[in-house]
Amino acid sequence: EFMIQCKALHKKGMAEALPPCGMPALYTSFDQDRCGLFTLRDWSPETFEQLTAFVKFCKTEHGSVKNFYKMAEALQVPVWETTTTEGITALKFAEALKDMTMPQDQRADLFEGLCIRRGEGPKGSRIY
């Protein structure tokens, strides 16, 4: 899969996807512990830590991420913010995380990363 994606990126003009040193060298630059795969922790340690902190918060405060989701989706928000109650909006997400010790910019990044639907209009960006 890695090689297929690198070739596709190279065809789209990203020369770095097929470096002169070869794909094995590129792969091992991500898989630094040589375990045969690379994870979110390898790719983006900061994002991994944010997601781990979020999951720990959900489990500690709500028993599970699923329970957190149900609670956050049920939060009441101002009428002007939404015309539907499905999904978790940025406002609901912020309110649901008010007791979590995480900087606001990281919360915004986390919301953006968890969103399935992004956009404007009545539905806007939401976590489903």
N, C-alpha and C positions, 0 to 999 in steps of 0.2 A: 504494500500500500504506500509506504514511504517513497519508494522509487517511482511509482506511478504518478504520485502527486508532484514530485520534483520534476519529472519530465513534462508534466502538464504546465507547471509554472514556467519552466524554461521555454516552452513553446509560446507562452504568453508574453515573453520578453524579459523574464527575470533570470539573467545570466548566472546569478549566484546560486540558483537551484541545481546547477550542474557544474560545480567548481573543478578547476584543473586537477585538484588533488583526489577527486573521485567522490562518489556518493558514500562509500563506507566511512570516509573521513568526516563528511558532513554529518552523517548519522551519529557517529561517536562523539561529535561535538555537543550533541544534545544528550546522548546516553553516556554521561560522564562516569557513572559507576559500572558501566559495561554489563548491565543486567539483561540486555536484549530488548529493552523497550524504554521509552521515556514517557514520563507522566506530566500532569499539570505542575507538579512540584518542580520538575526539571525545566519545563517550558517557562513558567512564570511563578517563582517562589512567593512573590507578594500576593498574587491572585490565589494561590493555594492556601496561604495563611488566612486570607480574608474569608474564603469559603469554609475553611475548617473552623474558624471562630464563629461563623454564622451557624453552622451545623451544631456546634457545641452549645451555643446560646439556645437554639431551638429545642434541643434535647433537654437541657437543664430547666428552661423556663416553661416548656410546653409538652415535654415528653417525647416529641418527635418533630421532624420537619413537616410532616403531614398535618399534625395538630396545629402547628404554627400557621400553616397555610390557611386552614379552616378558620382560625381566629382572625387572621389578617383580612381575609376575604369578607368576613362578616362585619368588619368595622364600618361604622356610619361615617360618611363623608359629606361635605357640603353639596347641595343639589347642583351647583354650577360646575362641579368637578366631573361628574359622570352622568350618563343616562342609563347605565346598566350596572348591575351589581356583580356581574361575573368577573373573575380575575382580580388581581391585586394591582392597584394603581400605585404610582410613586408616592402619593400622599398617604395611602393606606400602609404602604411598606414603611415609610418614615415613622408613622404613628406606632406601628407594631414593633419597631426596633428602638423605641424611645429609651428603653432601659438598658440597651446594649452599649457597652463602651467601645465604640468604633467611630473614628472621625467621619464627619459628614461626607467628605469627598469619597471615602472608601465605600460608604453606604450607597452613594449614587452609582459608583462603579459596579457594585454588587447587584443593584437593581437592574442596571443596564445589561449586565451579563446574564441575568436570569430571565429577562424578558423574552417572550416568544413573539409577541406582536409589538412592533414599534410603529409609532405614527401619530398623526394628528387626528383631529376630528372627535366625534363622540366617544370612540373607544380608546384612542390614544395608546400609549405604551402600557403594557400590562404583563404580569406574570400569571401564567395559567398552570 
